[in-house]
């Protein structure tokens, strides 16, 4: 069995669909918003937090969130799609939440990072168990 076929195997219950909807829809929405509202969540935000080359990185991150969020949402190549999303969340936590932790303390960071940690843990769950039976990954079996 090839690597691609192995990555599409799933042992997740049908309820994994709920996690896929949550993770996929949030990433898809956030990616779209980087283009709809560039000053608030795209290039402007990346500039404000000190990301280098924000005019390149923000649209790149937006495309990653749209493409891989959509794949998670429909359950296609789900395990592989979670990898760039996990990296995305780790970078987001390191660049935006760790400074809050060091500057304002744990509770401020905990409040601001609730979505980030939910997306990270949801993505890790899907990486481990796969898309579940109600997915395009499973439909080809």
Rosetta blueprint (number, residue, H / E / L):
1 X L
2 X L
3 X H
4 X H
5 X H
6 X H
7 X H
8 X H
9 X L
10 X L
11 X L
12 X L
13 X L
14 X L
15 X L
16 X H
17 X H
18 X H
19 X H
20 X H
21 X H
22 X H
23 X H
24 X H
25 X H
26 X H
27 X H
28 X H
29 X H
30 X H
31 X H
32 X H
33 X H
34 X H
35 X H
36 X H
37 X L
38 X H
39 X H
40 X H
41 X H
42 X L
43 X H
44 X H
45 X H
46 X H
47 X H
48 X H
49 X L
50 X L
51 X L
52 X L
53 X L
54 X H
55 X H
56 X H
57 X H
58 X H
59 X H
60 X H
61 X H
62 X H
63 X H
64 X H
65 X H
66 X H
67 X H
68 X H
69 X H
70 X H
71 X H
72 X H
73 X H
74 X H
75 X L
76 X L
77 X L
78 X H
79 X H
80 X H
81 X H
82 X H
83 X H
84 X H
85 X H
86 X H
87 X H
88 X H
89 X H
90 X H
91 X H
92 X H
93 X H
94 X H
95 X H
96 X H
97 X H
98 X H
99 X H
100 X H
101 X H
102 X H
103 X H
104 X H
105 X L
106 X H
107 X H
108 X H
109 X H
110 X H
111 X H
112 X H
113 X L
114 X H
115 X H
116 X H
117 X H
118 X H
119 X H
120 X H
121 X H
122 X H
123 X H
124 X H
125 X H
126 X H
127 X H
128 X H
129 X H
130 X L
131 X L
132 X L
133 X L
134 X L
135 X L
136 X H
137 X H
138 X H
139 X H
140 X L
141 X L
